[in-house]
């Protein structure tokens, strides 16, 4: 890694003029190889434990692999099964049939109310197999594996919270191997009888208040006045000297209603702002859409996408969000990553499991946070189209846990919707029976410019980052325009131009040479550009990259051979002419194969794939037709010359 950093110190994917240091071809090749190795290594990094971004999901994202749905061979044992403030509970993760497991995650949360904040602290965990990290809610409250060694039992010590928070549920994930794992294994821990229940520390006002009895001694659970004294409207003074009344907002995380109205796009631009995709859509023919409008101190959003079980929206300060999101394909999670931390909201609905998730992207992955700032949550899945709506305060924050801190510490970032942001839409599927989003199926569109959410405007966007569009445009110019001109000039226009000279050489040869060099230069520049943007090979899209690199290499060979061609009288001239011609035709054919493979990349939308393949097929057909036509014309010209000679 130290060598990699030294080699890539001045190589930033978004740096000006590629780099301030001029790189030799060998140095660039070394950088690309090392970066590829580095990115490949990061894919296996989770063998050292789950990342903190899984605090809420606890789902191993091992590619398309789904969790096991049969009877689990693993369990969580607790001792004791009740707790008081500060109680040390022994948590044993074990196999029931003796089979080993190598990966694990375990945490404790409330069984009702705020079920997302993680409780307690793991005070002891075997260092030879596990490690702890911090999730939102407390310090060192999650345990995961630290290596891939097989074990059959792991014993942990967990310290209960300082207050009675009600029933607690321990949730664990067991990984037997890369493709076999179980999630959602639970065990209940109950409060010991006789001391006061303390409500959730996350306060979300539902607009209603309740009056509760809070006791300073262990006299019973906290309850409302109406439940304790149904016939009284006032609390009898002196009845319980150690108790007093508190009136406060009802405390709970907002629930998700499994009903949502259809998104009305007919009022876009008049009563609401809209982000529509694809560009030509206007209503029901939109594949995905987001609407928004200001509602007092809040903003309301509606999201919809077809053929999907999740839809999400992202807010970013920079357009680079799109670049990393769409092209860093080694990542396995759905995220909208940019240079900074971009806020996200994800709605999921599948198999009676619905959710609305608030989160952010620290880099190339998504981190879910406690959704205490979102309200009026509604999600519906009907006829393959997911629709959701939610309300978000004008000013909201994302909370990231400082994992290097010696105590519980949050890093807060504020998002004010009166500011302007780039918007991104993404959609796709979830893991079966869960609310865990898979990688998006298509590249997500991003608005062309920053959006003012206070204005009722219709926005469109692009799915490809500008670097990718430049890459594609350069390749089209190189191979549709210059490569065809290079081939045709030497093979078919030589007789037409005759012996006309330009700068001391035949004009046809000068045009042939210049267009060939331009083709090579554009091809190499385009390949370097896309490799810098991607950061190496895209693990799942290697075919296009490998064939493209082969094409670029052969172009360099072809151009260099042309510059070093033997003289007219040389013995090698005959072999050069045929070799140069055959290689030129092979390279031209390989360019078509490369472009076909580009439209086979699975993240490119079907509409773009179909259109691109149709245009490319038309171009190939035209190449074949004009080649046949030129060959026939050339043969006819030769025959005419023969006839003239006989006469």
C-alpha positions as CSV (number, residue, x, y, z in Angstrom):
1,X,0.0,0.0,0.0
2,X,2.9,2.4,0.7
3,X,4.3,1.7,-2.7
4,X,0.9,2.2,-4.2
5,X,0.4,5.5,-2.5
6,X,3.8,6.8,-3.6
7,X,3.1,5.9,-7.2
8,X,-0.4,7.4,-7.2
9,X,0.3,10.4,-5.0
10,X,-0.3,12.8,-7.9
11,X,-2.9,10.7,-9.6
12,X,-6.4,11.9,-8.6
13,X,-9.3,10.7,-10.8
14,X,-10.6,14.3,-10.9
15,X,-7.3,16.2,-11.0
16,X,-6.7,18.8,-13.6
17,X,-5.1,17.9,-16.9
18,X,-4.8,14.3,-15.6
19,X,-1.8,15.0,-13.5
20,X,0.7,17.7,-12.9
21,X,3.5,15.1,-13.4
22,X,3.9,13.8,-16.9
23,X,3.8,10.0,-16.8
24,X,5.6,7.6,-19.1
25,X,3.6,4.7,-20.6
26,X,5.3,2.2,-18.2
27,X,4.5,4.3,-15.1
28,X,0.9,4.5,-16.1
29,X,0.7,0.8,-16.8
30,X,2.2,0.1,-13.3
31,X,-0.3,2.4,-11.7
32,X,-3.2,0.8,-13.5
33,X,-2.1,-2.7,-12.5
34,X,-1.4,-1.8,-8.9
35,X,-4.8,0.0,-8.6
36,X,-6.5,-3.0,-10.1
37,X,-4.9,-5.2,-7.5
38,X,-5.7,-2.8,-4.7
39,X,-9.4,-2.6,-5.7
40,X,-9.6,-6.4,-6.0
41,X,-8.1,-6.7,-2.5
42,X,-10.7,-4.4,-1.0
43,X,-13.4,-6.7,-2.2
44,X,-12.1,-9.4,0.2
45,X,-11.5,-6.9,3.0
46,X,-14.7,-8.1,4.8
47,X,-13.0,-11.4,5.7
48,X,-11.7,-9.3,8.6
49,X,-15.2,-8.4,9.8
50,X,-18.3,-6.6,8.8
51,X,-18.0,-2.9,8.1
52,X,-19.8,-0.4,10.4
53,X,-22.1,0.5,7.5
54,X,-24.0,-2.7,8.3
55,X,-25.1,-1.6,11.7
56,X,-28.7,-1.6,10.7
57,X,-28.7,-4.2,8.0
58,X,-26.4,-6.9,9.4
59,X,-26.6,-8.5,6.0
60,X,-23.5,-9.9,4.2
61,X,-23.6,-8.5,0.7
62,X,-21.9,-11.4,-1.0
63,X,-22.9,-10.5,-4.5
64,X,-26.3,-12.0,-5.6
65,X,-26.3,-14.5,-2.8
66,X,-29.4,-14.7,-0.7
67,X,-29.7,-15.6,3.0
68,X,-30.8,-19.1,4.0
69,X,-34.5,-19.4,4.8
70,X,-34.6,-22.9,6.4
71,X,-34.3,-23.7,10.0
72,X,-31.2,-22.2,11.4
73,X,-28.5,-24.4,13.0
74,X,-27.3,-21.5,15.1
75,X,-28.7,-19.8,18.2
76,X,-28.0,-17.1,20.8
77,X,-28.0,-18.1,24.5
78,X,-28.3,-15.4,27.2
79,X,-27.4,-15.7,30.9
80,X,-29.2,-14.3,32.8
81,X,-32.4,-13.7,30.7
82,X,-33.4,-10.6,32.7
83,X,-31.4,-7.4,33.4
84,X,-31.2,-4.5,35.7
85,X,-29.1,-1.3,35.0
86,X,-25.5,-2.2,34.3
87,X,-26.1,-6.0,34.4
88,X,-23.4,-8.1,32.8
89,X,-25.1,-10.6,30.4
90,X,-23.2,-13.5,28.9
91,X,-24.0,-13.9,25.2
92,X,-23.1,-17.2,23.6
93,X,-23.3,-17.7,19.9
94,X,-23.2,-21.4,19.2
95,X,-24.0,-24.1,16.6
96,X,-26.8,-26.6,17.5
97,X,-25.5,-29.4,15.3
98,X,-21.7,-28.9,15.6
99,X,-21.2,-27.2,12.2
100,X,-18.6,-24.4,12.2
101,X,-19.2,-20.8,11.3
102,X,-16.6,-18.3,10.3
103,X,-18.4,-14.9,10.2
104,X,-20.7,-13.3,12.7
105,X,-22.4,-10.1,13.8
106,X,-24.4,-9.5,17.0
107,X,-26.1,-6.5,18.6
108,X,-28.9,-5.6,21.0
109,X,-31.8,-3.2,20.4
110,X,-35.2,-2.5,21.8
111,X,-37.9,-4.9,20.7
112,X,-40.4,-2.0,20.2
113,X,-40.3,1.7,19.8
114,X,-36.8,2.9,18.7
115,X,-35.7,-0.5,17.3
116,X,-32.8,1.1,15.3
117,X,-30.5,2.5,18.0
118,X,-28.1,-0.1,19.3
119,X,-28.0,-0.7,23.1
120,X,-25.4,-1.6,25.7
121,X,-21.7,-2.2,25.5
122,X,-19.7,-5.4,24.8
123,X,-17.1,-5.4,27.5
124,X,-15.4,-8.7,26.7
125,X,-15.0,-10.5,23.4
126,X,-12.4,-13.1,22.3
127,X,-9.6,-11.3,20.6
128,X,-8.5,-14.3,18.6
129,X,-11.8,-14.3,16.7
130,X,-13.8,-11.1,17.2
131,X,-13.6,-7.3,17.4
132,X,-16.0,-4.6,18.4
133,X,-17.1,-1.4,16.8
134,X,-19.6,1.4,17.5
135,X,-23.0,1.8,16.1
136,X,-25.4,4.7,16.6
137,X,-26.8,4.5,20.2
138,X,-23.7,3.7,22.3
139,X,-20.1,2.7,22.5
140,X,-18.6,-0.6,21.3
141,X,-22.1,-2.1,20.9
142,X,-21.6,-4.4,17.9
143,X,-19.4,-7.5,17.6
144,X,-18.1,-9.0,14.4
145,X,-15.5,-11.5,13.3
146,X,-11.9,-10.5,12.9
147,X,-10.7,-13.4,10.7
148,X,-12.1,-16.4,8.7
149,X,-11.2,-19.1,11.3
150,X,-13.9,-21.7,11.8
151,X,-15.5,-21.7,15.3
152,X,-18.4,-23.5,16.9
153,X,-19.0,-21.2,19.9
154,X,-18.2,-17.6,20.7
155,X,-18.8,-16.2,24.2
156,X,-19.2,-12.5,24.8
157,X,-19.9,-10.3,27.8
158,X,-22.5,-7.5,27.3
159,X,-23.2,-4.7,29.8
160,X,-26.9,-3.5,30.0
161,X,-27.8,0.1,29.7
162,X,-28.0,2.3,32.8
163,X,-31.8,2.4,32.5
164,X,-34.7,0.1,32.0
165,X,-35.4,0.4,28.3
166,X,-38.0,-2.4,28.2
167,X,-37.6,-5.7,26.4
168,X,-34.4,-6.1,24.5
169,X,-33.7,-8.3,21.5
170,X,-30.3,-9.6,20.5
171,X,-30.0,-10.1,16.8
172,X,-27.2,-12.1,15.1
173,X,-25.9,-13.1,11.7
174,X,-24.0,-16.3,11.2
175,X,-21.8,-16.9,8.1
176,X,-20.9,-20.5,7.4
177,X,-19.2,-19.7,4.1
178,X,-19.3,-17.1,1.4
179,X,-22.6,-18.4,-0.1
180,X,-24.3,-19.9,3.0
181,X,-25.3,-17.6,5.9
182,X,-28.3,-16.9,8.2
183,X,-29.6,-13.5,9.3
184,X,-32.1,-12.4,11.8
185,X,-31.5,-15.0,14.5
186,X,-32.8,-13.5,17.8
187,X,-33.0,-14.0,21.5
188,X,-35.1,-11.9,24.0
189,X,-33.8,-10.2,27.2
190,X,-36.4,-8.9,29.6
191,X,-36.1,-6.3,32.3
192,X,-36.1,-7.5,35.9
193,X,-39.4,-6.7,37.6
194,X,-39.6,-3.7,39.8
195,X,-38.0,-0.7,38.3
196,X,-39.0,2.2,36.1
197,X,-39.1,2.0,32.3
198,X,-37.2,4.8,30.6
199,X,-38.5,5.7,27.2
200,X,-36.5,5.8,24.0
201,X,-33.8,8.5,23.9
202,X,-34.7,9.4,20.4
203,X,-37.7,11.8,20.5
204,X,-40.0,12.0,17.5
205,X,-43.1,14.0,18.2
206,X,-46.2,12.5,16.6
207,X,-48.1,15.7,17.4
208,X,-49.7,14.2,20.6
209,X,-48.7,14.4,24.2
210,X,-49.1,11.9,27.1
211,X,-48.9,12.4,30.8
212,X,-46.8,9.7,32.5
213,X,-45.9,8.8,36.0
214,X,-42.1,8.7,36.6
215,X,-41.0,7.0,39.8
216,X,-37.7,7.5,41.5
217,X,-37.8,4.0,43.1
218,X,-38.4,0.6,41.7
219,X,-42.2,0.8,42.1
220,X,-43.3,-0.4,38.7
221,X,-43.2,0.3,35.1
222,X,-43.9,3.8,33.8
223,X,-47.4,4.2,32.5
224,X,-49.9,6.9,31.6
225,X,-52.3,8.4,34.1
226,X,-55.3,7.0,32.3
227,X,-54.0,3.5,32.6
228,X,-53.0,3.8,36.2
229,X,-56.1,5.7,37.4
230,X,-58.8,5.4,34.8
231,X,-61.4,7.3,36.8
232,X,-59.2,10.2,37.8
233,X,-58.3,13.3,35.8
234,X,-55.7,14.6,38.3
235,X,-53.0,12.7,40.1
236,X,-53.6,12.4,43.9
237,X,-50.9,14.4,45.7
238,X,-49.0,12.3,48.2
239,X,-50.3,9.0,47.1
240,X,-46.8,7.9,45.9
241,X,-44.2,10.4,47.3
242,X,-41.4,9.1,45.1
243,X,-43.4,9.6,41.9
244,X,-44.2,12.7,39.9
245,X,-46.0,13.6,36.7
246,X,-44.3,14.4,33.4
247,X,-46.0,15.7,30.2
248,X,-44.0,15.1,27.1
249,X,-44.3,14.3,23.4
250,X,-45.1,10.7,22.6
251,X,-41.7,9.1,21.9
252,X,-41.4,6.6,19.0
253,X,-39.9,6.1,15.6
254,X,-42.4,6.9,12.9
255,X,-44.1,3.8,11.4
256,X,-44.4,3.0,7.7
257,X,-47.9,2.8,6.2
258,X,-48.2,0.2,3.5
259,X,-50.3,2.5,1.4
260,X,-49.2,5.4,-0.8
261,X,-51.1,7.4,-3.4
262,X,-50.1,7.3,-7.0
263,X,-47.6,10.0,-7.9
264,X,-49.4,12.7,-9.9
265,X,-47.0,14.1,-12.5
266,X,-49.6,16.2,-14.3
267,X,-49.0,19.1,-11.9
268,X,-45.2,19.1,-12.3
269,X,-44.0,22.6,-12.8
270,X,-47.1,24.2,-11.3
271,X,-47.7,22.9,-7.8
272,X,-44.6,20.7,-7.3
273,X,-41.0,20.3,-8.6
274,X,-40.2,17.1,-10.5
275,X,-37.2,15.1,-11.6
276,X,-38.3,12.8,-14.4
277,X,-36.5,9.9,-16.2
278,X,-36.0,9.2,-19.0
279,X,-35.7,12.6,-20.7
280,X,-38.6,12.2,-23.0
281,X,-41.1,11.0,-20.4
282,X,-44.0,13.1,-19.2
283,X,-46.3,11.0,-17.1
284,X,-47.1,7.3,-16.8
285,X,-44.4,6.5,-19.3
286,X,-41.7,7.7,-16.8
287,X,-39.5,4.8,-15.6
288,X,-38.7,6.7,-12.4
289,X,-39.6,10.1,-10.9
290,X,-39.3,12.2,-7.8
291,X,-41.6,15.1,-6.9
292,X,-41.1,17.6,-4.1
293,X,-42.6,20.8,-2.6
294,X,-42.2,22.9,0.5
295,X,-44.7,22.5,3.3
296,X,-43.9,25.0,6.1
297,X,-40.8,23.9,7.9
298,X,-40.8,20.7,6.0
299,X,-40.4,19.3,2.5
300,X,-42.6,16.5,1.1
301,X,-41.2,14.0,-1.4
302,X,-42.8,11.4,-3.6
303,X,-40.7,8.7,-5.3
304,X,-41.7,6.1,-7.9
305,X,-40.0,3.5,-10.1
306,X,-41.3,0.7,-12.3
307,X,-40.1,-3.0,-12.2
308,X,-38.4,-2.3,-8.8
309,X,-38.7,-3.1,-5.1
310,X,-36.7,-0.1,-4.0
311,X,-36.4,3.5,-5.1
312,X,-34.1,6.1,-3.6
313,X,-33.1,9.7,-3.9
314,X,-29.8,11.3,-3.1
315,X,-28.8,14.9,-2.4
316,X,-25.2,15.9,-3.3
317,X,-23.2,19.1,-3.3
318,X,-21.1,17.9,-6.2
319,X,-21.7,16.2,-9.5
320,X,-18.9,13.8,-8.8
321,X,-21.4,11.8,-6.8
322,X,-22.4,10.3,-10.1
323,X,-18.9,9.4,-11.2
324,X,-18.0,7.3,-8.3
325,X,-21.4,5.8,-7.9
326,X,-21.7,4.5,-11.4
327,X,-18.2,3.4,-12.2
328,X,-16.7,2.1,-9.0
329,X,-18.3,-1.3,-9.7
330,X,-16.3,-3.4,-7.3
331,X,-18.6,-2.2,-4.5
332,X,-21.5,-4.4,-3.7
333,X,-23.9,-2.0,-2.0
334,X,-26.3,0.5,-3.4
335,X,-24.9,4.0,-2.8
336,X,-24.6,7.4,-4.4
337,X,-21.1,8.3,-3.5
338,X,-19.4,11.6,-4.3
339,X,-16.6,13.6,-2.9
340,X,-18.4,14.4,0.3
341,X,-21.1,12.7,2.4
342,X,-24.3,12.7,0.3
343,X,-27.7,12.4,2.0
344,X,-29.9,9.5,0.8
345,X,-33.5,8.3,1.4
346,X,-34.3,4.7,0.3
347,X,-37.8,3.2,0.2
348,X,-38.2,-0.6,0.0
349,X,-41.2,-2.9,-0.4
350,X,-41.2,-6.6,-0.9
351,X,-42.9,-9.6,0.5
352,X,-44.7,-7.6,3.3
353,X,-41.5,-6.0,4.3
354,X,-41.5,-2.2,3.9
355,X,-39.1,0.5,5.0
356,X,-38.0,4.0,4.5
357,X,-34.3,4.4,5.3
358,X,-32.4,7.6,6.0
359,X,-28.6,7.5,5.3
360,X,-25.5,9.0,3.7
361,X,-22.5,7.9,1.6
362,X,-19.1,8.4,3.1
363,X,-17.5,7.0,0.0
364,X,-18.6,4.1,-2.2
365,X,-21.2,2.6,0.1
366,X,-24.4,3.6,1.9
367,X,-24.7,4.0,5.7
368,X,-28.1,3.8,7.2
369,X,-28.9,6.0,10.2
370,X,-31.7,6.0,12.6
371,X,-34.7,7.4,10.7
372,X,-36.0,9.7,13.5
373,X,-36.1,12.8,11.2
374,X,-38.5,11.4,8.6
375,X,-42.2,11.3,9.1
376,X,-45.5,10.5,7.3
377,X,-43.9,7.5,5.7
378,X,-45.9,5.6,3.1
379,X,-44.8,2.8,0.8
380,X,-46.7,0.7,-1.7
381,X,-45.8,-2.0,-4.2
382,X,-48.4,-2.6,-6.9
383,X,-48.1,-4.2,-10.4
384,X,-44.3,-4.1,-10.1
385,X,-44.2,-0.3,-9.4
386,X,-43.0,1.0,-6.1
387,X,-44.3,4.3,-4.8
388,X,-43.4,6.1,-1.6
389,X,-43.8,9.4,0.1
390,X,-42.2,11.0,3.2
391,X,-41.8,14.3,5.0
392,X,-38.4,15.6,5.8
393,X,-37.6,18.7,7.9
394,X,-36.0,21.6,6.0
395,X,-32.9,21.2,8.0
396,X,-31.8,17.6,8.8
397,X,-28.6,16.0,9.8
398,X,-26.7,12.8,9.1
399,X,-24.9,11.2,12.0
400,X,-21.7,9.2,11.5
401,X,-20.0,7.4,14.3
402,X,-16.3,8.3,14.9
403,X,-14.9,4.7,15.0
404,X,-11.5,5.9,16.2
405,X,-12.8,7.8,19.2
406,X,-12.2,6.5,22.7
407,X,-15.8,7.1,23.6
408,X,-19.2,7.4,21.9
409,X,-18.8,10.3,19.5
410,X,-21.0,11.4,16.5
411,X,-19.9,13.4,13.5
412,X,-22.8,15.6,12.4
413,X,-23.3,17.0,8.9
414,X,-26.2,19.3,8.2
415,X,-28.3,19.5,5.1
416,X,-30.5,22.5,4.5
417,X,-33.0,22.0,1.7
418,X,-33.1,25.8,1.1
419,X,-29.6,25.2,-0.4
420,X,-29.3,23.7,-3.9
421,X,-28.3,20.1,-4.5
422,X,-27.7,17.7,-7.4
423,X,-30.5,15.1,-7.2
424,X,-30.0,11.4,-8.1
425,X,-32.5,8.7,-8.6
426,X,-31.7,5.0,-8.2
427,X,-33.9,1.9,-8.2
428,X,-33.6,-1.9,-8.2
429,X,-34.4,-4.9,-6.1
430,X,-34.0,-5.9,-2.5
431,X,-32.7,-9.1,-0.9
432,X,-35.5,-11.7,-0.6
433,X,-37.6,-11.1,2.5
434,X,-35.6,-8.1,3.6
435,X,-35.3,-4.4,3.2
436,X,-31.6,-4.7,2.1
437,X,-31.1,-3.1,-1.3
438,X,-29.2,-4.9,-4.1
439,X,-26.9,-3.1,-6.5
440,X,-29.0,-1.0,-8.9
441,X,-29.8,-2.6,-12.2
442,X,-29.3,0.5,-14.3
443,X,-27.1,3.5,-14.0
444,X,-28.9,6.2,-11.9
445,X,-29.7,9.5,-13.5
446,X,-28.4,12.7,-12.0
447,X,-29.9,16.2,-12.7
448,X,-28.0,18.3,-15.2
449,X,-27.5,21.0,-12.7
450,X,-28.1,21.9,-9.0
451,X,-31.8,22.0,-8.1
452,X,-33.6,24.6,-6.0
453,X,-36.3,22.5,-4.1
454,X,-38.3,25.7,-3.5
455,X,-39.1,26.2,-7.1
456,X,-41.6,24.2,-9.2
457,X,-39.5,23.2,-12.1
458,X,-39.2,20.1,-14.2
459,X,-35.7,18.6,-14.2
460,X,-34.1,16.0,-16.4
461,X,-30.9,14.2,-16.0
462,X,-28.2,12.0,-17.5
463,X,-27.2,8.5,-16.5
464,X,-23.6,8.7,-17.6
465,X,-20.9,10.8,-16.1
466,X,-19.3,13.3,-18.4
467,X,-16.1,11.3,-18.5
468,X,-17.9,8.3,-19.8
469,X,-19.7,10.3,-22.4
470,X,-16.4,11.8,-23.6
471,X,-14.9,8.2,-23.7
472,X,-17.8,7.0,-25.9
473,X,-17.8,10.1,-28.1
474,X,-14.0,9.8,-28.7
475,X,-14.3,6.2,-29.6
476,X,-17.1,6.9,-32.1
477,X,-15.2,9.7,-33.7
478,X,-12.0,7.5,-33.9
479,X,-13.6,4.4,-35.3
480,X,-16.7,5.6,-37.2
481,X,-14.9,8.6,-38.8
482,X,-11.2,8.4,-38.9
483,X,-10.6,4.6,-39.0
484,X,-13.0,4.2,-41.9
485,X,-11.3,7.1,-43.7
486,X,-7.9,5.6,-43.0
487,X,-8.9,2.2,-44.6
488,X,-10.8,3.6,-47.5
489,X,-8.1,6.1,-48.4
490,X,-5.4,3.5,-48.9
491,X,-7.5,0.8,-50.5
492,X,-10.0,2.6,-52.7
493,X,-8.9,6.3,-53.2
494,X,-5.3,5.7,-54.3
495,X,-6.2,5.4,-58.0
496,X,-8.5,8.4,-57.8
497,X,-5.9,10.7,-56.3
498,X,-3.3,9.3,-58.6
499,X,0.2,10.7,-58.1
500,X,-0.8,14.0,-56.5
501,X,1.7,15.1,-54.0
502,X,1.5,16.9,-50.7
503,X,4.7,17.8,-48.7
504,X,6.8,15.5,-50.8
505,X,4.6,12.4,-50.6
506,X,1.5,11.1,-52.3
507,X,-1.6,12.8,-51.1
508,X,-3.5,9.6,-50.4
509,X,-0.6,8.4,-48.2
510,X,-0.5,11.6,-46.3
511,X,-4.2,11.4,-45.5
512,X,-3.9,7.7,-44.7
513,X,-1.1,8.3,-42.3
514,X,-2.6,11.4,-40.6
515,X,-6.0,9.8,-40.1
516,X,-4.3,6.6,-38.8
517,X,-2.3,8.5,-36.2
518,X,-5.4,10.5,-35.2
519,X,-7.3,7.2,-34.7
520,X,-4.5,5.8,-32.5
521,X,-4.1,9.0,-30.4
522,X,-7.8,9.3,-29.8
523,X,-8.1,5.6,-28.9
524,X,-5.3,5.7,-26.4
525,X,-6.5,9.0,-24.8
526,X,-10.0,7.6,-24.5
527,X,-8.7,4.4,-22.8
528,X,-6.6,6.3,-20.4
529,X,-9.5,8.6,-19.5
530,X,-11.9,5.8,-18.7
531,X,-9.3,3.8,-16.7
532,X,-8.6,6.9,-14.6
533,X,-12.3,7.4,-13.9
534,X,-13.0,3.7,-13.1
535,X,-9.7,3.3,-11.2
536,X,-8.8,0.1,-13.0
537,X,-10.8,-2.9,-14.3
538,X,-14.5,-3.0,-13.4
539,X,-14.6,-6.5,-11.9
540,X,-17.9,-7.4,-13.4
541,X,-17.4,-5.7,-16.8
542,X,-14.1,-7.1,-17.9
543,X,-15.0,-8.2,-21.4
544,X,-15.4,-4.7,-22.8
545,X,-12.2,-3.6,-21.0
546,X,-10.1,-6.5,-22.1
547,X,-11.1,-6.4,-25.8
548,X,-10.8,-2.6,-25.7
549,X,-7.2,-2.8,-24.3
550,X,-6.4,-5.4,-27.0
551,X,-7.8,-3.0,-29.6
552,X,-5.7,-0.1,-28.3
553,X,-2.5,-2.3,-28.2
554,X,-3.1,-3.4,-31.8
555,X,-3.7,0.2,-32.9
556,X,-0.3,1.2,-31.4
557,X,1.4,-1.7,-33.3
558,X,-0.4,-0.7,-36.5
559,X,0.5,2.9,-36.3
560,X,4.1,2.2,-35.4
561,X,4.4,-0.3,-38.2
562,X,3.1,2.3,-40.6
563,X,5.7,4.8,-39.5
564,X,8.5,2.3,-39.9
565,X,7.4,0.7,-43.2
566,X,10.1,-0.6,-45.5
567,X,11.1,1.3,-48.6
568,X,9.6,0.5,-52.0
569,X,12.6,-1.7,-53.1
570,X,13.0,-3.6,-49.8
571,X,12.4,-7.3,-49.8
572,X,10.1,-7.0,-46.7
573,X,7.8,-4.5,-48.4
574,X,5.5,-7.3,-49.8
575,X,5.1,-8.9,-46.4
576,X,4.6,-5.5,-44.8
577,X,1.8,-4.5,-47.2
578,X,-0.2,-7.7,-46.6
579,X,0.5,-7.7,-42.8
580,X,-0.5,-4.1,-42.5
581,X,-3.7,-4.7,-44.5
582,X,-4.7,-7.8,-42.6
583,X,-4.0,-6.2,-39.2
584,X,-5.9,-3.1,-40.3
585,X,-9.0,-5.1,-41.2
586,X,-8.8,-7.1,-38.0
587,X,-8.5,-4.0,-35.9
588,X,-11.5,-2.4,-37.6
589,X,-13.6,-5.6,-37.0
590,X,-12.4,-5.7,-33.3
591,X,-13.6,-2.1,-32.9
592,X,-17.1,-3.2,-33.7
593,X,-16.9,-6.0,-31.3
594,X,-15.6,-3.6,-28.6
595,X,-18.5,-1.3,-29.1
596,X,-21.1,-4.1,-29.1
597,X,-19.6,-5.2,-25.7
598,X,-19.9,-1.6,-24.4
599,X,-23.7,-1.8,-24.9
600,X,-23.7,-5.2,-23.2
601,X,-22.7,-3.6,-19.8
602,X,-25.5,-4.5,-17.5
603,X,-25.7,-1.1,-15.8
604,X,-26.6,0.7,-19.0
605,X,-30.4,1.1,-19.4
606,X,-32.2,-1.2,-21.8
607,X,-33.4,1.8,-23.9
608,X,-29.9,2.9,-24.4
609,X,-28.7,-0.6,-25.1
610,X,-31.3,-1.2,-27.8
611,X,-30.7,2.2,-29.4
612,X,-27.0,1.8,-29.4
613,X,-27.0,-1.8,-30.8
614,X,-29.4,-0.6,-33.5
615,X,-27.2,2.3,-34.5
616,X,-24.1,0.2,-34.3
617,X,-25.6,-2.6,-36.4
618,X,-26.6,0.0,-39.1
619,X,-23.0,1.3,-39.1
620,X,-21.6,-2.3,-39.5
621,X,-24.1,-3.0,-42.3
622,X,-23.0,0.2,-44.0
623,X,-19.4,-0.8,-43.7
624,X,-20.1,-4.1,-45.4
625,X,-22.2,-2.5,-48.1
626,X,-19.6,0.1,-49.0
627,X,-16.8,-2.4,-48.9
628,X,-18.6,-4.6,-51.4
629,X,-19.5,-1.7,-53.5
630,X,-15.9,-0.4,-53.6
631,X,-14.5,-3.9,-54.3
632,X,-16.9,-4.3,-57.2
633,X,-16.0,-0.9,-58.6
634,X,-12.3,-1.7,-58.3
635,X,-12.8,-5.0,-60.1
636,X,-14.8,-3.4,-62.8
637,X,-12.1,-0.7,-63.2
638,X,-9.5,-3.4,-63.6
639,X,-11.6,-5.3,-66.2
640,X,-12.1,-2.1,-68.2
641,X,-8.3,-1.5,-68.2
642,X,-7.9,-5.1,-69.6
643,X,-10.4,-4.5,-72.3
644,X,-8.8,-1.2,-73.2
645,X,-5.5,-3.1,-73.5
646,X,-6.9,-5.8,-75.8
647,X,-8.4,-3.1,-78.0
